[in-house]
Amino acid sequence: MAPPPRHFAPFHPVSLAPSVGEASRTGQDTARPYPCRILTLQRWLAIIAGLVAASLAVCALSLLFGATRIEMSAVVETLRHSMSAGEFDAATMSSPALIMVHIRLPRVLAGFLVGGCLAAVGVALQALLRNALADPYVLGVSSGAALGAALAMMFGIGTTLALVPALPLFGFLGGLLSLVVIYRLAQSQERLPVQSLLLAGVILNAILTAAIMFITSIMEPNRSAGLMAWLMGSLTAPDYTVLTLFACYAAVGMTILMRLAPELNLLTLGEGAARSLGVETERVKKQLFTVSALLTGAVVSISGMIGFVGMVVPHAVRMMVGSDHRLLVPASALVGGMFLVLSDTVARTLLAPTEIPVGIVTAIAGGPFFLYLLLCRKDRM
Amino acid sequence: MKNETIEDARTRSRGAAALTVDALAFRYRAADQKGNTWSLDNLSFRLETGEILGVVGPNGSGKTSLLKLLAGIMAPSKGEILLGSRPMAQLGQRDIARVVAMVPQDHVQVFPFTVADTVLMGRYPHRPSRLWSLGGGGETEKDLSCAQQAMSDTDVWSLADRLVSELSGGERQRVMVARALAQEPAILLLDEPTAFLDLNHQIEICRLISRLRSERQLTVVLVSHDLNVASQYCDRVLVLKEGRLIRMGSPEETIQPDLLRMVYGCEVVVDAHPHTGRPRVTIPMGSAV
């Protein structure tokens, strides 16, 4: 028998799981690739690239669906036509292109950003509270933001306040308030049991919802109807100025969250352990609160209250890619974006031309999952 | 990191204290009406480099509080702690974590992290915080080899790919020791390191600690309910009761029937260990009760 050709040798990893006794005796054999699964840059890049590609595909597909089905060829044709003419003016556009560029595209983009932000905030809150059921909606952070935004609407504060958009600002303040209340409750014990945390969220939600209802009851009927529709959680096509602003919020928030990923990893060990490993927990917590409230405020001001994305998506993604937040945060954001774009496509098309608020779709999809987790995975919460 | 080792080397060559505790006092909540007692009251002691100190005392005597203060998890209400010659209050968490590592009593992990992930978390204080450290794979060669060494030292290397939440209490405890060793600390704080371990791993951890002390001049503070662990493995023993230092000295000076009766309020028999000659504590049965 001829020995195998030499050049095959490098393709054979000596052994990915080395014989245990040997490894523990010698300890040092770093010449080989690290023989256990850790997050390498290659793995990170591969997963993120895959998810980005999937996101693009989902967004492109959902552009085709809606009250009227638009054929891809027609879209491409009209877009090419207006592109060559250098015209994006609504007046001269054919109707499919008009729907595409001024209604569906901004809506899909907004949906993607909203879903991504909600999922990323969910990841951060779950790590901070060491609880896989934490979610901005369940914990009342969204309600806080909604109350802030509703107050802004009631006092008729215009769209801007000293050049800062008023709705996201008030949403931010309201969300921050809820977060601090919830965190104080959670902190009063070493780790708040999941039931108590959820109960605290329910009560906070009830109080805030009552306050919002009070505001709607004293508003003029036509304005309060608009407020109610917004509260149910719906994506409407925002104009590109609002969308750009929202994208800026999302970009800043996501960057900060991703930079804090190693700290999020350590915070899952508990605050004391994180501090003994060198995390400035007070500073990191403040940053996390601020970013979470900022993103929730921005999301609520653009889409109202959309629930369960922040809980379901991180949980599912964690099962797929593991818990390392350096990967979990961006992967959850991408999957969250896809999830909401898909939900919104369902909301638009299921009973077309009537639209279902997307918050209802996500609640119907996510609520049962939440219950399942509560019932079946209790031992690990 | 470099500053640290130079500092340590200097400390060692001088034979100076690794840790100085000066008039340390701590209470959880000043506003607490009924329990307005001090968890720790006016504690002062020095710890030499390369020394193993055992801390013993009944439940609620402030052992864990002391450890948390030494680890920089909590700030003292009064007094100060010096790491080498530097007051701890002036150091950042990261600076402290490069010198002091703590093994907590128990560890609850709700999320699916693997053992390797968890041990690599111990490298956090050594990793510079870069502006663009967004993605994965931030571990350096040094981080990986350190974590690997720590895992093989504590015999958890075979568990590297397992989830921490699926391990037994003893395995988890060894993972926590590995995480602390990955920090490459000069001072190691252990809270009940042998509580969940079966006999062979108890012995292994204690031997590992002795070995690290002789190899790396590691200074160890070990809180234990087990007076025999304190007596057999520690150079000195600190006896705490109700937050006060009752006595500090060699095992022979501290593990004495009179003192233990005073501190624990029960009779014990102390004789010499047949191998080491150090005091050995046993609980009398029958006649003595």
Boltz contact constraints between the chains, C-beta under 6 A:
constraints:
  - contact:
      token1: [A, 20]
      token2: [B, 158]
      max_distance: 6.0
  - contact:
      token1: [A, 23]
      token2: [B, 157]
      max_distance: 6.0
  - contact:
      token1: [A, 24]
      token2: [B, 152]
      max_distance: 6.0
  - contact:
      token1: [A, 24]
      token2: [B, 155]
      max_distance: 6.0
  - contact:
      token1: [A, 24]
      token2: [B, 157]
      max_distance: 6.0
  - contact:
      token1: [A, 27]
      token2: [B, 149]
      max_distance: 6.0
  - contact:
      token1: [A, 27]
      token2: [B, 152]
      max_distance: 6.0
  - contact:
      token1: [A, 30]
      token2: [B, 145]
      max_distance: 6.0
  - contact:
      token1: [A, 34]
      token2: [B, 144]
      max_distance: 6.0
  - contact:
      token1: [A, 36]
      token2: [B, 116]
      max_distance: 6.0
  - contact:
      token1: [A, 36]
      token2: [B, 160]
      max_distance: 6.0
  - contact:
      token1: [A, 36]
      token2: [B, 161]
      max_distance: 6.0
  - contact:
      token1: [A, 37]
      token2: [B, 161]
      max_distance: 6.0
  - contact:
      token1: [A, 38]
      token2: [B, 116]
      max_distance: 6.0
  - contact:
      token1: [A, 39]
      token2: [B, 136]
      max_distance: 6.0
  - contact:
      token1: [A, 40]
      token2: [B, 137]
      max_distance: 6.0
  - contact:
      token1: [A, 41]
      token2: [B, 136]
      max_distance: 6.0
  - contact:
      token1: [A, 41]
      token2: [B, 137]
      max_distance: 6.0
  - contact:
      token1: [A, 44]
      token2: [B, 135]
      max_distance: 6.0
  - contact:
      token1: [A, 44]
      token2: [B, 136]
      max_distance: 6.0
  - contact:
      token1: [A, 130]
      token2: [B, 110]
      max_distance: 6.0
  - contact:
      token1: [A, 258]
      token2: [B, 134]
      max_distance: 6.0
  - contact:
      token1: [A, 266]
      token2: [B, 121]
      max_distance: 6.0
  - contact:
      token1: [A, 268]
      token2: [B, 111]
      max_distance: 6.0
  - contact:
      token1: [A, 272]
      token2: [B, 73]
      max_distance: 6.0
  - contact:
      token1: [A, 273]
      token2: [B, 104]
      max_distance: 6.0
  - contact:
      token1: [A, 275]
      token2: [B, 73]
      max_distance: 6.0
  - contact:
      token1: [A, 275]
      token2: [B, 93]
      max_distance: 6.0
  - contact:
      token1: [A, 276]
      token2: [B, 71]
      max_distance: 6.0
  - contact:
      token1: [A, 276]
      token2: [B, 73]
      max_distance: 6.0
  - contact:
      token1: [A, 276]
      token2: [B, 102]
      max_distance: 6.0
  - contact:
      token1: [A, 277]
      token2: [B, 97]
      max_distance: 6.0
  - contact:
      token1: [A, 277]
      token2: [B, 124]
      max_distance: 6.0
  - contact:
      token1: [A, 278]
      token2: [B, 93]
      max_distance: 6.0
  - contact:
      token1: [A, 278]
      token2: [B, 94]
      max_distance: 6.0
  - contact:
      token1: [A, 278]
      token2: [B, 97]
      max_distance: 6.0
  - contact:
      token1: [A, 278]
      token2: [B, 124]
      max_distance: 6.0
  - contact:
      token1: [A, 278]
      token2: [B, 125]
      max_distance: 6.0
  - contact:
      token1: [A, 280]
      token2: [B, 93]
      max_distance: 6.0
  - contact:
      token1: [A, 323]
      token2: [B, 111]
      max_distance: 6.0
  - contact:
      token1: [A, 323]
      token2: [B, 112]
      max_distance: 6.0
  - contact:
      token1: [A, 323]
      token2: [B, 113]
      max_distance: 6.0
  - contact:
      token1: [A, 326]
      token2: [B, 136]
      max_distance: 6.0
  - contact:
      token1: [A, 327]
      token2: [B, 136]
      max_distance: 6.0
